[in-house]
Amino acid sequence: MTHATWQSADAGAHTIGRWLTDRARQEPDAVAIDDRGVTITYGALARRSSDLARTLQTAGYAPGDRVATLTGNSIDHVVVFFACAQAALALVPLSWRLTAIELADLLERVDPAILLVEDEYSALGRDAVSRLGTPPPVAELGTTGVEAAVPLSVRADAANNSGVAHRPVRDDDPLLIIVTSGSAGQPKAVVLTHASCFWNNLALGQAVEITSSDVVLATLPQFHVAAWNIQPLLAWRAGATVVLERSFQPSRVLSLITERRVTAMMGVPTQYLLLAEDPAFADTDVSSLRAAMSGGSAMPYGLWRRWADRGVGIAQGYGLTEAGPNVLMLRADEAEANPGSVGHPYPYVEVGLRDIVTGTDVVGPGTGELWVRGPSLFVGYLGDAGSSAEALVDGRLTSGDLADRDAAGRFRIVGRLKDLYISGGENIAPAEIEAAIASHPLVEQVAVVGVPDEVWGEVGAAFVVPRSGAPLTAEEIRTYLRGSIAGFKIPKYVHVRATLPRTALGKIVRPRLQADAMANRGQA
């Protein structure tokens, strides 16, 4: 049996390792990845992945063991992913944006059998590992690192180390464990199985066509689920080329779109905004881009319109790491008539609403907490049965998001249940106020949070980022809102800022805004 076909014929029907080996048999010389000018074919990628999978097994790493990584986007990292997929191991990509203290805490929680570190982050990795009482074996990524010599598993016995063949990979084997960064509270490790990833990509493939002739630009960091399950894995299944970038640099991304004739990309609204505001945007040839997708947070209609005016319709989506992440999608051709909507459920995904007062399902148009059910869901949080039970109730994933559903079955996210604030006995959803403020022609970005108030219990504080160079005052925003929303919904405080604090995926860090609002309550 050749290296390229090492994936066991007895492996589960929904296992991901076979995607690479099958494609390598069909098109071994096609380019799978272009990593900053360094390319690798499907045949070479399959050989390296299969060799590493076999070596990990020989070193005593057993099905279910966790392989943590600390690395930027790279061919070497993709090799490790597919090696894990073929050896029934779970990949745990950790964020290099964290401090050594934070990484040490995550390593304690995840308890990996081995930690693989890219040379660029070796100092950070050493610092984190030095803080552990029982550190895992550590190795470098790449052909001169772990692919050349794998440290023996400290958990394996002599029999395992002898290279005894492992069982075939199963559909329910963990494949990806993604640590949710979150905006507050303790991070959680989301366990996605082969089946979870299979159904996510099958659904995506039915909504967005990706073929072997496509060129997919991947810029999201690979410690996020979207960096795998929104376009890249589907691209490798189809035999497309993935142009892999380590960082997001607007001018370089625009150049790549033109030079590589990029046909598909996934990004967050902040990235599309930075691209649109780059001086080169107006003259960049973006005509090849036919499958642009956005997620992570809502895309303002004005930003969508700027891209549409260049001939690029952006499909918008709603997802949850726990859902793998694909849940809802608004096709590009629906966006014009449905601003603010996140569309319909993906294939194989069931989405409903739960009345937040009665706890019963909302039938037809209405508002409630959004829930998700389907084969793409996670199986739980690693080592946290309590949180898993709270999130998964009767096979449904409770999202914590408040949503509207219209008569056509399209959904619109109203806000986070925990973000609702109560002012004078009235429930107020920040997303509603944000939408009203965002419609102002001089507003680029906006976020609204609730803050304590001695009279009303809570009041709203709005943070507004004007369009570049636009003069905008707090009173102008309040005047604009009068008559469009009820008076009690108009934020008591309005702060004009140059930027908003965001996570790596572009989500607004609301606790920081609340702290800002509390510190500046007398100034707006």
C-alpha positions as CSV (number, residue, x, y, z in Angstrom):
1,M,0.0,0.0,0.0
2,T,1.4,3.4,-0.9
3,H,1.8,6.2,1.5
4,A,-0.9,8.2,-0.3
5,T,-3.5,5.5,0.4
6,W,-2.5,4.7,4.0
7,Q,-6.0,5.7,5.3
8,S,-7.6,2.4,6.4
9,A,-10.3,1.0,4.1
10,D,-12.1,0.1,7.3
11,A,-12.3,3.8,8.5
12,G,-15.7,5.3,9.1
13,A,-17.6,6.6,6.2
14,H,-17.5,10.2,7.6
15,T,-13.9,10.4,8.5
16,I,-11.8,13.3,7.2
17,G,-8.4,11.6,6.6
18,R,-9.8,9.8,3.5
19,W,-10.5,13.2,1.9
20,L,-6.8,13.8,1.4
21,T,-5.9,10.2,0.4
22,D,-8.7,10.0,-2.0
23,R,-7.8,13.3,-3.7
24,A,-4.1,12.3,-3.8
25,R,-5.0,9.2,-5.7
26,Q,-7.0,11.1,-8.2
27,E,-4.8,14.2,-8.7
28,P,-1.4,13.6,-7.0
29,D,0.3,16.5,-8.9
30,A,-2.4,19.1,-8.3
31,V,-1.3,21.9,-5.9
32,A,-3.0,21.6,-2.5
33,I,-1.5,24.6,-0.7
34,D,0.4,27.7,-1.7
35,D,2.1,28.8,1.6
36,R,3.6,32.2,0.8
37,G,5.1,30.9,-2.5
38,V,6.0,27.5,-1.2
39,T,3.7,24.9,-2.7
40,I,2.9,21.3,-1.9
41,T,0.9,18.9,-4.1
42,Y,-1.8,16.6,-3.0
43,G,0.4,13.6,-3.4
44,A,3.2,15.1,-1.3
45,L,0.8,16.3,1.4
46,A,-0.7,12.9,1.7
47,R,2.7,11.2,1.9
48,R,3.9,13.5,4.7
49,S,0.7,13.2,6.6
50,S,0.6,9.4,6.3
51,D,4.2,9.1,7.3
52,L,3.6,11.3,10.4
53,A,0.5,9.4,11.3
54,R,2.3,6.1,11.2
55,T,5.3,7.5,13.2
56,L,3.0,8.9,15.9
57,Q,1.3,5.5,16.3
58,T,4.7,3.8,16.4
59,A,5.7,6.2,19.2
60,G,2.7,5.1,21.3
61,Y,0.1,7.8,20.6
62,A,-3.3,6.1,20.8
63,P,-6.7,7.0,19.5
64,G,-8.2,9.9,21.4
65,D,-4.9,11.3,22.5
66,R,-4.7,15.1,22.0
67,V,-2.0,16.8,19.9
68,A,-1.7,20.4,20.9
69,T,0.0,22.9,18.5
70,L,1.3,26.4,18.8
71,T,1.9,27.7,15.3
72,G,0.9,30.1,12.6
73,N,-0.9,29.0,9.5
74,S,1.4,26.7,7.5
75,I,1.8,23.6,5.4
76,D,3.4,21.9,8.4
77,H,0.3,22.5,10.4
78,V,-2.0,21.1,7.8
79,V,0.3,18.0,7.6
80,V,-0.3,17.6,11.4
81,F,-4.0,18.0,11.0
82,F,-4.3,15.2,8.4
83,A,-1.9,13.0,10.3
84,C,-4.2,13.3,13.4
85,A,-7.2,12.6,11.1
86,Q,-5.6,9.4,9.9
87,A,-4.4,8.2,13.3
88,A,-7.6,8.9,15.3
89,L,-5.8,11.7,17.3
90,A,-7.4,15.0,18.2
91,L,-5.8,18.3,17.0
92,V,-5.9,21.1,19.6
93,P,-4.6,24.3,17.9
94,L,-3.7,26.9,20.5
95,S,-3.6,30.6,20.1
96,W,-0.2,32.2,19.8
97,R,-1.8,35.5,20.8
98,L,-2.1,34.3,24.4
99,T,0.4,34.9,27.2
100,A,2.5,32.1,28.6
101,I,0.3,32.1,31.7
102,E,-2.8,31.8,29.7
103,L,-1.3,29.0,27.6
104,A,-0.2,27.1,30.7
105,D,-3.7,27.2,32.0
106,L,-5.1,25.9,28.7
107,L,-2.5,23.1,28.6
108,E,-3.5,22.0,32.1
109,R,-7.1,21.9,31.0
110,V,-6.5,20.2,27.6
111,D,-3.8,17.8,29.0
112,P,-2.3,17.0,25.5
113,A,-0.2,13.9,24.9
114,I,2.3,16.1,23.0
115,L,2.8,19.8,22.2
116,L,4.1,20.7,18.8
117,V,5.6,24.2,18.5
118,E,6.7,26.3,15.5
119,D,10.1,27.8,15.8
120,E,8.7,31.3,15.8
121,Y,6.8,30.6,19.0
122,S,9.4,28.4,20.8
123,A,10.1,30.9,23.5
124,L,6.4,31.3,24.3
125,G,6.0,27.6,24.3
126,R,9.0,27.0,26.6
127,D,7.7,29.6,29.0
128,A,4.2,28.1,29.1
129,V,5.5,24.5,29.6
130,S,7.9,25.6,32.3
131,R,4.9,26.5,34.4
132,L,3.4,23.0,34.3
133,G,3.9,20.4,37.0
134,T,3.8,17.6,34.5
135,P,4.6,19.0,31.1
136,P,3.9,17.0,27.9
137,P,6.6,16.0,25.4
138,V,7.5,19.0,23.2
139,A,8.7,18.9,19.6
140,E,9.1,21.3,16.7
141,L,6.8,21.2,13.6
142,G,8.1,20.3,10.2
143,T,10.3,17.9,8.3
144,T,13.3,18.6,10.5
145,G,11.2,18.5,13.7
146,V,8.4,16.1,14.6
147,E,8.3,14.5,11.1
148,A,11.9,13.4,11.6
149,A,11.7,12.3,15.2
150,V,8.6,11.9,17.4
151,P,9.2,11.8,21.2
152,L,7.8,8.6,22.7
153,S,4.5,9.0,24.4
154,V,4.9,9.1,28.1
155,R,1.4,7.6,28.4
156,A,2.1,4.5,26.3
157,D,3.3,1.1,27.5
158,A,5.9,-1.0,25.8
159,A,3.4,-2.8,23.7
160,N,2.1,0.5,22.2
161,N,5.6,1.7,21.5
162,S,6.3,-1.5,19.5
163,G,4.1,-0.1,16.7
164,V,1.1,-2.4,17.0
165,A,-1.5,-1.4,14.5
166,H,-4.2,0.8,15.8
167,R,-7.9,0.4,15.2
168,P,-9.5,2.1,12.2
169,V,-10.6,5.7,12.6
170,R,-14.3,6.1,13.6
171,D,-16.8,8.7,12.7
172,D,-17.2,9.6,16.4
173,D,-13.5,10.0,17.1
174,P,-12.6,13.6,18.2
175,L,-10.8,15.5,15.4
176,L,-10.7,19.1,16.4
177,I,-10.7,20.6,19.8
178,I,-11.2,24.3,19.5
179,V,-10.7,26.6,22.6
180,T,-13.3,29.3,22.5
181,S,-11.8,32.6,23.4
182,G,-15.0,34.2,24.4
183,S,-15.5,37.8,25.6
184,A,-15.8,36.9,29.2
185,G,-15.5,34.0,31.6
186,Q,-13.4,30.9,31.4
187,P,-12.5,29.4,28.0
188,K,-14.0,26.1,27.0
189,A,-12.6,23.4,24.8
190,V,-15.1,22.5,22.1
191,V,-14.9,18.8,20.9
192,L,-15.7,18.3,17.2
193,T,-15.7,14.8,15.8
194,H,-14.9,13.6,12.3
195,A,-18.7,13.4,11.8
196,S,-19.2,17.0,13.0
197,C,-16.6,18.2,10.5
198,F,-18.0,16.0,7.7
199,W,-21.5,17.2,8.0
200,N,-20.4,20.9,8.3
201,N,-18.5,20.7,5.1
202,L,-21.1,18.7,3.3
203,A,-23.7,21.4,4.2
204,L,-21.3,24.2,3.1
205,G,-20.6,22.4,-0.1
206,Q,-24.3,22.3,-1.0
207,A,-24.6,26.0,-0.2
208,V,-21.3,27.2,-1.8
209,E,-19.9,25.4,-4.7
210,I,-16.1,24.7,-4.5
211,T,-14.5,22.8,-7.3
212,S,-10.9,21.6,-8.2
213,S,-10.5,24.8,-10.4
214,D,-11.0,27.1,-7.4
215,V,-8.4,29.1,-5.6
216,V,-9.3,29.7,-2.0
217,L,-7.6,32.4,0.1
218,A,-7.3,31.5,3.8
219,T,-6.3,34.2,6.2
220,L,-8.1,33.3,9.4
221,P,-5.8,31.9,12.1
222,Q,-5.9,28.1,12.3
223,F,-6.7,28.1,16.0
224,H,-10.3,29.1,15.0
225,V,-12.8,26.6,13.7
226,A,-13.6,28.7,10.6
227,A,-10.0,28.4,9.4
228,W,-10.7,24.7,8.8
229,N,-14.5,24.3,8.4
230,I,-15.3,27.3,6.3
231,Q,-13.7,26.7,2.9
232,P,-10.2,25.1,3.4
233,L,-11.3,21.6,4.3
234,L,-14.0,21.7,1.6
235,A,-11.3,23.0,-0.8
236,W,-9.1,20.0,-0.1
237,R,-12.0,17.6,-0.5
238,A,-12.7,19.1,-3.9
239,G,-9.1,19.3,-5.0
240,A,-8.8,23.1,-5.1
241,T,-5.7,25.2,-4.2
242,V,-5.6,26.9,-0.8
243,V,-3.5,30.1,-0.7
244,L,-2.5,30.1,3.0
245,E,-1.5,33.4,4.7
246,R,0.0,33.7,8.1
247,S,-1.4,37.2,8.8
248,F,-3.9,39.6,7.4
249,Q,-2.3,42.5,5.5
250,P,-4.9,44.4,3.4
251,S,-2.5,45.5,0.6
252,R,-1.0,42.0,0.3
253,V,-4.5,40.3,0.3
254,L,-5.7,42.7,-2.5
255,S,-2.5,41.8,-4.5
256,L,-3.1,38.1,-4.0
257,I,-6.7,38.3,-5.1
258,T,-5.5,39.8,-8.4
259,E,-2.3,37.8,-8.9
260,R,-3.6,34.4,-7.9
261,R,-7.1,35.0,-9.3
262,V,-8.7,34.1,-6.0
263,T,-12.2,32.8,-6.4
264,A,-13.2,32.2,-2.8
265,M,-12.4,33.6,0.6
266,M,-13.8,33.8,4.2
267,G,-13.3,36.8,6.4
268,V,-14.8,38.8,9.2
269,P,-16.5,42.2,8.5
270,T,-13.4,44.0,10.0
271,Q,-11.2,42.4,7.3
272,Y,-13.6,43.4,4.5
273,L,-13.7,46.9,5.9
274,L,-9.9,47.2,6.0
275,L,-9.7,45.9,2.4
276,A,-12.3,48.4,1.3
277,E,-10.5,51.3,3.0
278,D,-7.1,50.4,1.5
279,P,-6.0,52.9,-1.1
280,A,-5.5,50.2,-3.6
281,F,-9.1,48.8,-3.3
282,A,-10.6,51.0,-6.0
283,D,-8.1,49.9,-8.7
284,T,-7.7,46.2,-7.6
285,D,-9.2,43.6,-10.0
286,V,-11.5,41.6,-7.8
287,S,-13.5,40.2,-10.7
288,S,-12.4,36.6,-10.0
289,L,-13.9,36.6,-6.5
290,R,-17.2,34.7,-6.7
291,A,-17.6,33.0,-3.3
292,A,-16.8,35.7,-0.7
293,M,-18.2,34.9,2.7
294,S,-18.4,36.8,6.0
295,G,-19.1,35.8,9.5
296,G,-18.1,36.3,13.1
297,S,-20.2,39.4,13.5
298,A,-22.9,41.3,11.6
299,M,-21.7,43.1,8.4
300,P,-23.1,46.6,8.1
301,Y,-25.2,47.1,4.9
302,G,-23.0,50.0,3.9
303,L,-19.9,47.8,3.8
304,W,-21.7,45.1,1.9
305,R,-22.8,47.7,-0.6
306,R,-19.2,49.0,-1.1
307,W,-18.2,45.5,-2.2
308,A,-21.3,44.9,-4.2
309,D,-20.5,48.1,-6.1
310,R,-17.2,46.5,-7.1
311,G,-19.1,43.4,-8.4
312,V,-18.5,41.2,-5.4
313,G,-21.6,39.9,-3.5
314,I,-20.7,38.7,0.0
315,A,-22.6,35.9,1.5
316,Q,-23.2,36.4,5.2
317,G,-23.5,33.8,7.9
318,Y,-24.1,33.0,11.5
319,G,-22.3,30.3,13.3
320,L,-21.2,28.9,16.6
321,T,-18.0,27.1,17.4
322,E,-20.1,24.4,19.1
323,A,-22.1,24.0,15.8
324,G,-18.9,23.4,13.9
325,P,-19.6,26.4,13.0
326,N,-22.1,26.7,10.1
327,V,-25.7,27.4,11.1
328,L,-27.3,30.1,8.9
329,M,-26.4,31.7,5.6
330,L,-27.7,34.7,3.7
331,R,-26.8,34.3,0.1
332,A,-25.3,37.3,-1.6
333,D,-28.3,37.6,-3.9
334,E,-30.6,37.9,-0.9
335,A,-28.6,40.6,1.0
336,E,-29.9,43.6,-0.9
337,A,-33.5,43.0,0.0
338,N,-32.8,41.7,3.5
339,P,-30.3,43.9,5.3
340,G,-29.6,42.7,8.8
341,S,-30.7,39.1,8.1
342,V,-28.4,36.1,8.5
343,G,-30.6,34.0,6.2
344,H,-31.8,30.4,6.3
345,P,-30.4,27.2,7.9
346,Y,-27.7,25.3,6.1
347,P,-28.7,21.8,4.8
348,Y,-28.8,19.2,7.5
349,V,-29.1,21.9,10.1
350,E,-32.4,22.4,12.1
351,V,-32.8,25.8,13.7
352,G,-35.7,27.0,15.9
353,L,-36.6,29.5,18.6
354,R,-37.5,29.0,22.2
355,D,-39.8,31.6,23.9
356,I,-37.7,33.1,26.7
357,V,-40.7,33.5,29.0
358,T,-42.6,30.2,28.5
359,G,-39.8,28.0,27.4
360,T,-41.9,26.6,24.6
361,D,-41.0,26.5,20.9
362,V,-42.0,29.5,18.8
363,V,-44.1,28.5,15.8
364,G,-43.9,30.6,12.7
365,P,-42.6,34.2,12.8
366,G,-41.5,35.4,16.2
367,T,-38.7,36.1,18.6
368,G,-36.9,33.8,21.0
369,E,-33.6,32.1,21.9
370,L,-32.1,30.4,18.9
371,W,-31.4,26.7,19.1
372,V,-29.6,24.4,16.7
373,R,-29.9,20.6,16.1
374,G,-28.1,18.4,13.6
375,P,-25.2,16.0,13.0
376,S,-22.6,18.8,12.8
377,L,-22.9,19.7,16.5
378,F,-20.1,19.3,19.0
379,V,-20.2,16.4,21.4
380,G,-19.4,18.5,24.5
381,Y,-16.8,20.6,26.3
382,L,-13.7,18.7,27.2
383,G,-13.6,17.9,30.9
384,D,-16.7,20.0,31.6
385,A,-19.8,17.9,31.9
386,G,-21.8,20.6,33.6
387,S,-21.4,23.2,30.9
388,S,-21.9,20.5,28.2
389,A,-25.3,19.6,29.8
390,E,-26.3,23.2,29.9
391,A,-25.4,23.8,26.3
392,L,-26.9,20.5,24.9
393,V,-30.5,19.9,26.0
394,D,-32.4,17.0,24.3
395,G,-30.0,17.1,21.4
396,R,-30.4,20.8,20.9
397,L,-27.6,23.4,21.2
398,T,-28.8,26.4,23.1
399,S,-27.1,29.4,21.6
400,G,-27.8,32.2,24.1
401,D,-28.6,34.4,21.1
402,L,-32.0,36.2,20.8
403,A,-33.3,36.0,17.2
404,D,-36.2,37.0,15.0
405,R,-37.7,34.7,12.3
406,D,-39.7,36.2,9.5
407,A,-42.5,34.7,7.5
408,A,-40.1,33.5,4.9
409,G,-38.1,31.6,7.5
410,R,-35.1,33.9,7.5
411,F,-33.4,34.7,10.8
412,R,-32.1,37.9,12.2
413,I,-29.9,38.0,15.4
414,V,-31.3,40.6,17.8
415,G,-28.6,40.2,20.5
416,R,-27.2,38.0,23.2
417,L,-29.6,37.1,26.0
418,K,-26.9,38.0,28.5
419,D,-26.4,41.4,26.7
420,L,-30.0,42.4,27.2
421,Y,-30.3,45.2,29.7
422,I,-33.4,46.3,31.7
423,S,-34.0,50.0,31.9
424,G,-37.0,51.1,34.0
425,G,-38.5,47.6,33.6
426,E,-38.1,47.5,29.8
427,N,-36.0,44.8,28.2
428,I,-33.7,46.4,25.6
429,A,-31.7,44.5,23.0
430,P,-28.4,46.3,22.1
431,A,-28.5,44.9,18.6
432,E,-31.7,46.8,17.9
433,I,-30.1,50.1,19.0
434,E,-26.9,49.3,17.1
435,A,-28.9,48.8,13.9
436,A,-30.6,52.2,14.3
437,I,-27.3,54.0,14.9
438,A,-25.5,52.1,12.1
439,S,-28.1,53.5,9.6
440,H,-26.6,57.0,10.1
441,P,-24.6,57.8,7.0
442,L,-21.5,58.9,8.9
443,V,-21.3,55.9,11.2
444,E,-18.8,53.1,10.4
445,Q,-19.1,50.9,13.5
446,V,-21.2,50.9,16.6
447,A,-21.7,48.9,19.8
448,V,-24.2,49.4,22.6
449,V,-23.9,48.0,26.2
450,G,-25.9,48.3,29.3
451,V,-24.4,50.0,32.4
452,P,-25.8,50.4,36.0
453,D,-27.9,53.5,36.7
454,E,-29.2,54.6,40.1
455,V,-32.6,55.7,38.7
456,W,-33.3,53.3,35.9
457,G,-31.5,50.2,37.0
458,E,-29.5,50.2,33.7
459,V,-29.1,52.5,30.8
460,G,-27.5,52.3,27.4
461,A,-24.0,53.4,26.5
462,A,-23.2,53.6,22.8
463,F,-19.7,53.6,21.3
464,V,-19.6,55.0,17.8
465,V,-16.8,54.9,15.2
466,P,-17.4,57.5,12.5
467,R,-16.4,57.1,8.9
468,S,-12.9,58.2,8.2
469,G,-12.6,61.9,8.8
470,A,-16.3,62.4,9.4
471,P,-17.3,64.9,12.1
472,L,-19.8,63.3,14.5
473,T,-21.0,64.3,17.9
474,A,-22.9,62.5,20.7
475,E,-25.9,64.9,20.4
476,E,-26.1,64.4,16.6
477,I,-26.5,60.6,17.3
478,R,-29.3,61.2,19.9
479,T,-31.1,63.6,17.6
480,Y,-30.9,61.1,14.7
481,L,-32.4,58.4,16.9
482,R,-35.4,60.5,18.1
483,G,-38.5,59.4,16.2
484,S,-36.9,56.2,14.9
485,I,-36.8,54.3,18.2
486,A,-38.6,54.7,21.5
487,G,-37.2,57.4,23.8
488,F,-36.4,54.9,26.5
489,K,-34.2,53.0,24.1
490,I,-32.0,56.0,23.2
491,P,-28.6,55.5,24.9
492,K,-28.0,57.9,27.9
493,Y,-24.3,57.9,27.0
494,V,-22.8,58.2,23.5
495,H,-19.0,58.0,23.1
496,V,-17.2,58.7,19.8
497,R,-14.1,56.5,19.5
498,A,-11.5,55.8,16.8
499,T,-11.8,52.0,17.2
500,L,-13.8,49.3,19.0
501,P,-12.0,46.5,21.0
502,R,-12.4,43.2,19.2
503,T,-11.4,39.6,19.5
504,A,-9.2,37.8,16.9
505,L,-12.4,37.0,14.9
506,G,-13.7,40.5,15.0
507,K,-16.3,40.1,17.8
508,I,-16.7,43.1,20.0
509,V,-15.3,42.8,23.5
510,R,-18.3,44.2,25.4
511,P,-16.9,43.9,29.0
512,R,-14.1,46.3,28.0
513,L,-16.7,48.8,26.6
514,Q,-18.7,48.4,29.8
515,A,-15.6,49.3,31.8
516,D,-15.0,52.2,29.5
517,A,-18.6,53.5,29.9
518,M,-18.4,53.1,33.7
519,A,-15.2,55.1,33.8
520,N,-16.6,57.9,31.6
521,R,-20.2,58.2,32.6
522,G,-20.1,61.9,33.1
523,Q,-18.5,62.7,29.8
524,A,-21.1,61.9,27.2
